[in-house]
Amino acid sequence: MPIMSEITTKRWDDSADPQDGTRILVTRYRPRGLAKQLETWSEWYPDLGPSRELHAGAYGKGGMQIHWDTYRASYLREMRSQSAAIKALAERVLGGERITLLCSSQCVRESRCHRSLLKGLIETEIARLHESGQPA
C-alpha cells in the first residue's frame, strides 16, 4: 500500500493554513529585517538549505549562475551529510505529523527549488523506513 505524504512546500511568506501542520524554514539564511514576532514558522533548519557557496551560485553571485542540473546534483550531494535530520523528519511524518517545508519568498518556482528536492529526500527516507519495518 502506498504511503501518503504529509509533506507540503511553500514560501515562508505564503499564507499559513491549518493544513500546513508544522511549518519548518529550510533556508541557510533567515529572512533579513523580519521581526521575530512576524516569523511564520515554528522551526528552522538552516543546514537543510543549500550551502552558502551553492546558494550564491544559484543566483550568479560572484560569477556565472549555475544551471539547475548542477545545482540539483550539488544540493543532493550536500544533503548526504544531513541524513540524520532528514531521517528525523521522515520519522515525524511516519508518526502522523504534517510538515510544510518553507523556502525564500524569492523562490517562486517550487519545481526549481531545493525545498522540492528536500521533500523528495524525506519521502524516500519514509519509504525506506516503512519497507524496513522500523517504528517511527
ChimeraX attribute file (.defattr): number of C-alpha atoms within 10 A of each C-alpha:
attribute: neighborCount
match mode: 1-to-1
recipient: residues
	/A:1	3
	/A:2	6
	/A:3	10
	/A:4	10
	/A:5	17
	/A:6	18
	/A:7	20
	/A:8	17
	/A:9	21
	/A:10	23
	/A:11	22
	/A:12	24
	/A:13	16
	/A:14	13
	/A:15	9
	/A:16	15
	/A:17	9
	/A:18	6
	/A:19	11
	/A:20	19
	/A:21	15
	/A:22	16
	/A:23	22
	/A:24	22
	/A:25	29
	/A:26	26
	/A:27	23
	/A:28	18
	/A:29	18
	/A:30	15
	/A:31	15
	/A:32	6
	/A:33	6
	/A:34	9
	/A:35	8
	/A:36	7
	/A:37	6
	/A:38	8
	/A:39	14
	/A:40	17
	/A:41	17
	/A:42	9
	/A:43	14
	/A:44	18
	/A:45	15
	/A:46	15
	/A:47	16
	/A:48	22
	/A:49	22
	/A:50	24
	/A:51	18
	/A:52	11
	/A:53	10
	/A:54	19
	/A:55	19
	/A:56	16
	/A:57	18
	/A:58	18
	/A:59	12
	/A:60	13
	/A:61	13
	/A:62	9
	/A:63	9
	/A:64	11
	/A:65	13
	/A:66	17
	/A:67	11
	/A:68	12
	/A:69	10
	/A:70	12
	/A:71	20
	/A:72	18
	/A:73	11
	/A:74	14
	/A:75	20
	/A:76	16
	/A:77	11
	/A:78	17
	/A:79	20
	/A:80	11
	/A:81	12
	/A:82	13
	/A:83	15
	/A:84	11
	/A:85	15
	/A:86	22
	/A:87	20
	/A:88	15
	/A:89	21
	/A:90	28
	/A:91	20
	/A:92	16
	/A:93	20
	/A:94	22
	/A:95	11
	/A:96	11
	/A:97	15
	/A:98	18
	/A:99	22
	/A:100	25
	/A:101	26
	/A:102	24
	/A:103	28
	/A:104	20
	/A:105	12
	/A:106	9
	/A:107	16
	/A:108	12
	/A:109	9
	/A:110	14
	/A:111	10
	/A:112	14
	/A:113	18
	/A:114	23
	/A:115	27
	/A:116	18
	/A:117	18
	/A:118	20
	/A:119	21
	/A:120	13
	/A:121	19
	/A:122	23
	/A:123	23
	/A:124	15
	/A:125	20
	/A:126	26
	/A:127	17
	/A:128	14
	/A:129	17
	/A:130	17
	/A:131	9
	/A:132	9
	/A:133	9
	/A:134	10
	/A:135	9
	/A:136	15
